Amino acid sequence: MSIKKEVFIKIKKQKVIIIGAGTAGITIAKNLQIFFDVLLIEKSKYKKYPILYKIPLLIGLIFRDDKTKYLSKRDISLSDGRNIPFFESNLLGGASVINGCVHMVGSKARWEKILSKFEMTYSDLIDSNKKLYSTNKKNSGNKINLTSAPQNLIDSIFIKSLGLRNIEVGDMNFSDKVSCGPILNTVKNYFRTSVLSIINQNKLNISQGEMVERILYDEGGKVNGVKTNLRSINSDFVILSGGVIGTCSFLLKNQNDLFSSKMSNQNLRPPNFKIKDHANLRINVITKRNFGSLNEVSNSFYKKFLLISKHFFGRSSLMQGTGATSAVHLDLDNDGQVDTRIQIVQFTETGRHGSDGKHFTDKSGFSLSINPISPISEGEISLDGSDCIVNPKYLTSKQDLKLLMSALKFCLSILRSEPFNEHISEIMNEKDIEENPEKYIFDNIFSGHHLIGGASDIVNKDFECKSVKGLYVCDASIFSEYAASNIHSSVVLISDLFSQKFIKKNLTI
């Protein structure tokens, strides 16, 4: 869109309130602030965390601190009664600044299906990807920089093992075909990058520590502002970008107003707040000799010092990521579409993020981390009083369970074969994995922290709420299925496309 500066200086800007200054909200505000009077309202009062956590590898420490103020932890109950942790950001920038740093665009076929609802194209998406991301550290500007993860002996063995199975090296940014290779991380020279890299924070109008309680309407039922815990604010439009939990919680608490026939002049069925999450499963492996795993580093002050020194001297090291280094995309059900991503993780631990109180094992080792890309299992978000209950209902689909069992079988196959087998001392719980894989899966799955859904059915092709004029929704909640095994770039890209669409529809001169 090309509009001369002297033209839009003369017009009175319409006011837009964005609820949530996270991954989606920041991306949307970046584009809208040029043409609209934008106010971001963020419930969290924390703008940044200590510089220590900006080093990609060290973000893991924040998940192990029970007293941290920078994120909150809730328990998700599994079908067998086991509770697993789910973490939410309490920071400006949302999940983008705390939830790992693995980057991938995903599958063209899946994106085309998602984008068709909003009358967008895959070509539009790739244009946004080029605009927002860079692999050039020296000339990334206001972009999210991408760097290939460092490779070591275990990565080489992994890639060679896959090559013996006729799996070629490819671009792990995309999952259109079976391939393997180094993963991409959102990191520049020394520190991680996020949506905060694409904006000038000083130019954004952000109110932190403020909670939006309800929407305000004019006499015709159109949105004309919000009521917060501090004040009432008028606006021409409201965009809900609070993430799956924040957005769905707000919609649930206000559904009598938002979805009543009085507001919409039509009889709408109450929305189904259906959600999904990636179940993450790992196989821990102990090696015969040291290769530089984080297990070794964690037990040695000297090795920690060397690793940190290497990082700040600009040398490629594990400090540039969160431990995952290489990946493979597989089509395990042989339907012609990639369905599983398996990653090499350069450490072994018994509970993700040390959630069971235990961290790395004492011996050198690595993990194979399994993520089904597009699970069928569907859960829900509901309210219990004022509390939001998140229940993804992992693996309620037998097809999802079958896929994970196939992934376990594949992993055991490559670990037992050359060239892996000559380097491995032990595959932890190997007998359990082989003899009772279903029990191993249910005993060891954790959340991938990739919630989507809840609001996909309530928005139209313009992302506008079907029942309320002037209310828009754009964040991970509008996805009904996954485009990739990691949702960070999915949310960034759909938010950029939405903001362009919003401008074209609502900008008046």
N, C-alpha and C positions, 0 to 999 in steps of 0.2 A: 504494500500500500504506500503510495507516494502522495503526501500532502505537504504543500509548502508551509514553511514555518510561519510566514506572515499571515496565512489564512487562519490557522487555529489559534494564534495569539489573540485574535479579535473576538472569538466566540467564548461564550460562557460555558465552562466545562461542567458536564453532568457529574453528579457525585456517585461514586461506587464504594460500597463497603464490602471488604473481603473478610470473611470470618475464618481465621486461621492463617498464621504466617509460617507455614511449614513448606514442604517440598512443592506442593501445588500452588499455594497462596503466593509465595515469593515469585515463582515463575510467572504467574498471571499478572501480578502487580508490576513486574518489570516492563511488560508491554503496555498495559493499560495506563500507566502514570503519564505517558506522553499526551494522551488524548482526553483523559478523564481526571477528575479530582478524586484520588484514591486514598482510602483509609483502611489500613490493615489492623484488625483487632485480634490480638493473640492472648490466650488465657495465661500462658506461661510468662513469668516475670524475668526469666533469665535470658540474657542476650548472648552470652558466650561462656565457655568453660575454660579451664586452665590450658595453657599452650601444650602441656604434656599430652593431652588427649588428641591434639591435632596431628600428632605423628600417627600415621595410619595403624601400625601394629598395636600401638598402646591404647587405642580406643577400647580394646577388650577389657582393660582394667576397670573401666567405668561400670561394666556389667557385673563386676565381682564385688563392688562396694555397696553393701546393704544400706549405707547411710547417705549415699549420694543424693544431691538435690537436683541433679541434671537429668534424671530419668525416673520414671515410676515403674513399678513391677506389679503385675497382676498374675494370678494363677489361672491356668486353663485346665479344666478337668477332662481327662480322657475317659473312654468308655470303661476301662478296667479300674477306674478310681485313682489312677496316678495323676498327680498334678505336675504340670510343666510351666515354666515361667514364660511370660510375654512382657516385653519391655516397650514403654512409650516415652518419647522424648519430651522433656520439659524445657526445651531450648528454642530460641528463634532459629528457624530453618528446619525444625521438625526432624523426622526420621532421616533426612538427607545428611544431617551432621552427626548422627550417632549409629546408624544401622549399616555397618560394614562399608565397603567401597567398591564392590564388584560391579562392573558395568557390562550390560549387553542390551542390544536393541531387540533381538529375538527373531521371530519367524515372520516372513512376509505374508504367508497364507493366513496366519492367525491375526496379524495386524489388519489385513484387508477385510476380514470378517468383522473385526471390532470397529473399524473406521467407517464401514458402509452405513452403519446406523446413523452416523453424524454427517453423512454425505461428504466425507473426506477421502483422500487417496493416499496410497503408500508413498507416492512421490512427494506429497506434502510433508509426510513424516520424515523422509530422508532429508529434505531441505531443512527442517527444524533441527535434525540431528547435526547437520553440518554447521548450522548457525550457533548452536549451543555448546558443542563439544569440540575439543581440539586435542591433537596428539603432538603438537609442537610446543614444547615447554617454553621456548624463547619468545614465541609470538602468539600466546594463547589469549591475551587480552582479557576481556570480561567473558570468559568461557570456562566451562568445567573441563579441566585438563585430564587426559587419559594416558596412562603409562602401562606398558606390558609388565606383568609380574616377573620377578627374577626367576631364573631357572637353575636348578642344581642337579645332582646325580639322580635323585629320585624322579625328577621331572623327565630326565633323559630316558630313564628306564621305562617310565610310564608311556611316553611317546613311542619308544621302540616297540614295546609290547603291543600297542595298538596297531602299529605299522605292520606287524606280523599277522594281524587280522585284517589287513587291507583297509585300515582306516587312515585316511590321508590327513596331513596337517592342513588346517584351514583357519579362517578368521573366527575366533570365539565370540566376536561381537554379534554374530548372526547364527541362527540355528535352523537354517533352511535345508541343510544336508548333514549327514553323518560325517563328523570330522573331529579333530583334536588339535590342541595347541595351548600356548600361554593365554592366561586370562588377562583382561584389562581392568585396571583399578583407577578410581577417581583420585589421582594424586599428582602433584606437580614435582617440585624438586625435593622438598623435605616434608611438606604437610599435605594432608588430604584436601581435596577441593569438593565443593558442594554447590547447592543453588545460591549460597551466599556469595559465590564467586562471580555470578552473572549480574549482580546488581551493585549499585552504589547505595549503601544503607543510609547514608546521610540525606539522600534525596527522597527516601521513602517516608511516608507519614504512617508511623507504626505506634499503636497504643498497646503496650504489654501489661500483663497483670489484670486484664479486663475480660469478663465473661459475658458473652451475648446470651440473654435468657429467652428472648422471643422476637418475632418479626412484627413490625408495625405496618399497618395498611391504611390506604386512603378510603374514601367512601365507596369507590368502585371496586374495592378488593385488591387493588394493585399494591405491591410493596412500596412503602415510602420511608423505610428506615428500620432501626432496631432498638430494642430496649436491653441495656446491659445492667450489670450489678451496680454500675456507677451513674448511669445517665441514659437519656433517650437521644438518639442521633438520627436526623433525617438524611435520606439519600434517594437517588433515583433508581438504583439497582442494588441488590445484595447477592453476593456470590459466596456460597457455602463451600469451604475448602479445608475442613477440619480433620481430614483423614477418615478412614473407615469408622473408627470408634467414635471420634468426635462428631462427624457428620451424622451417623446413624443415631447416636445418642440424642443429638439435637432434634432430629426429625421425629424420633419416637416421643420425646417429651412434648413436642408441639404438634403432634399429628392431628389432634382434634381441630386445630385451626387450619393447618396446612392442607389437609385432605378432606375437609368438610364440603358438602354440596353448596353450602352457603357461600364459601369463598370462590369455588370454581364454577358454580352454576351447572354442575354435572354430577352424576352419581358415580363416584370413583370407589373402587374396592380399596380397602386399607392395604398399603404396600407390604410385600413380603420382604423382610430384611434378611435376605439370604447372603451368606458370605462364604469365602473360601480362604484357605491358607496352604502354603506349601508345607508338607511334612518333610523334615530333614532327618536323614538316617546316616549314621557313620559306621564304618568298620575300622577298628584300630589295629595297627600293625607295628610290631617291634622288629627293628632291624639288627643284623649281626654286628654292625660297626657304626660308628658315628658318621654322620654326613652333614651336620649343621642344623639339626632339627631344633625347634624351640624347646623341646624337652631338655636337651643338653644345655641350652643357653640359660634356661630358667634356674638351673641349679648351680650356676657359676657366675660370680661377680665379674671375673675377668672376661668371660665370653660376652656378657652383657655389655661391658665397656667397649669391647672390640666391635660389636654389632652396631652400637650407637655411634661410635667414632666413624665407622665405615659409612654409615648413612649420612652423617653431616659433612663428610668429605666428598659427598656426591657420588659414592660408589653404589651400584645396584645391590640391594640386600632385602631381606625379609621385612625390614622396617617399612618398605614401600607398600605393603598390603596388610591384610588381616590374617595372613597365614595360608590362604588358598593361592595356588600358583599356576596349575595347569588344569585343563578340563577336556572332557570328551562329550560330544552329543551323539546319542544313540537312538535307534528306532528298534526298541526291544519287542514290540508287538508286530513288527513287519507289515505295517499298513502304509508305508511310504512317507510317513511324517515323523520327524524327530520327536521323541516323547520323554527322554530322560537326559539329565546332565549329571555327570559324575566328576568331582573335582579332587585333585590332590591337595590335602591340607597338611602343612608341615609341622604337625604336632599330634599327640594322642591325648585325649582326656575322657574321663568316664561320664561326665555330664556337661552338656553344652554351656559355655561361659562359666564353668565351675559351679553350676547351679545346685549340684548335690554336695557342695562343700569341698570337693576334690578338684584339683587343677590338672596339670600335666603329669603323666606317668614319669617314673624315675629314669627309665631307659630311653634310648634314642628310638624314635619311631615317627610314623605319619598316619594319616587317616584317609580313607576314601569316603567322600561326602556325596550322598545320593539325593538328588532332587527330581521328583517327577514334575515335568514342566507344566502340564495342564490337567490337574486332578479333576475328577468328576464329583467326588465327595463334596457335599454342600452342607454348611452349618447355618447358624443364625445368630443375630444379635437381638437381645431383648432387654427389658428393664425389670429390675426387682426393686420397686420403690424408686429411689433416685440413682441406684447403682446400675451400671451397664454390664450385662452378662454376655461374655464372648464365648461362643461354643462352635468352633469350626467343624466338629464331628469328623475328625480325620479318619480316613480309610473306611468309611461306611459303605463305600462302593467296592465291591469285590474286584472290579477291574483295576482300581488303584492299588489294592493289596497285591494282586497278581503281578502288576508291573514292578513293584518293589521287590517281590520275590525273584523275579527275573533279573533285576539289577544285582541282587545279592549273589545269584548264581554266576553272573558275568564277572563280578568282582573276584569271587573265589577262583574262577578260572584263570584270570590273568595273574593273580597273586601266586598261584601254584605253578605257573608256567615260566619258561625262560623269557626274558632275562631276570624277572622279578625273584624267582624262587631261590636263586643263589645268594640273595642279599637279605632274605627274611629269616628271622629267628622264630617268630611266633605271629600267627593271626589270632588276635585275642577273641575268645568265645567262638572259635572256629567250629567246634563240635555242635554248639547250640545253633549257629547259623545254618549248618548243613542239615541237621536232624530235625530242627523245629524252627524254620525260618519265620513262620507267622508269629510265634511267641517272641522271637528275638526282635522283630519289627515293633510289636506293640510295647515291648519292654524298653525300647531304646529310641523311639522317635521323639523329636523335639520340634518346636515351631520353627519355621523358616523366617518368621517375622515379616511375612509378605501378605498381609490381609488385603483382600479386594472384595468388592460387592456391597450390597445393601441398598444402594440407591439407583441401580442400573435401570429399573423399571419405571422410575418416577420422572425421568427426564425425557425431553423430546430431542429431535435432531439438532437443536441449537443449544442443548444442555440446560434448557429452561425447564423448571418444574412444571409438569403438566397441569397442576392444580392451581398454581399461583403465578400471576404475571409479574415479571420483574425479579423473580428469585431463580438463581442459577446454581447448579451443583457441578463442581469439577475437582476431583481428586481420585484416589484409588477406589472410592466407593462406586464409581460409575462403570467399572469394569465387571462384566459377568463371567469373563474367562481371561486366562493369562496369555500374553504375547511372548513372554520370556520366563526364565527360571529365577530372575531377579527383577523386582518391579520399580527400582529407583528411576531408571531411564524411561520406563513406560509412563510413570506419573509426570515426569518432567516434560516429555514429548507431547502427551495428550493435553497438558496444561498450556503449552505453547500454542498448539493448534486451536484449542478452545479460545484463547485470548484473541487470536487473529480473527476468528469467526465472530466473536463478541463485538470487536471493533467495527467490523464491516456491517453488522446488523444494527448497532445502536448508536454509532457516531453520527451526530447531526451537525450540519454546518449552516 
